């Protein structure tokens, strides 16, 4: 096969990869969001709560980059979680410009109950691949993502 045909094939495969990846992600996200809605939270609220549940208190200003949210949305989400008594704000004693989001007892109890079920749901959603296939997929997607970031 000559160089030009190779380029055309690679362009077509790249486009197909993008479409298949996008559709797969949409399908997975839809199922995960359905699971989260059953918990009485929206996906964004769940992502923020899960971050603080898993990693401990976080500066509110840093939450956005960790859950891929615009900083303007974070305040709104933290407000909603605070009204539900799942999070509280705690001022930083060393720097008044920084406020931490801290999980409450009610938030911890909710996550203790629902997080294992959520992990199980994700396991079932991803059961289309076996363990080795998941490891290969993770490595390949990281490689693809790092390359795209570097462009």
Secondary structure, 3 states (H helix, E strand, C coil): CCHHHHHHHHHHHHHHHHHHHHHHHHHHHHHHHHHHHCCCCCHHHHHHHHHHHHHCCEEHHHHHHHHCCCHHHHHHHHHHHHHCCCEEEEECCCCCCCEEEEECHHHHHHHHHHHHHHHHHHHHHCCCCCHHHHHHHHHHHHHHHHHHHHC
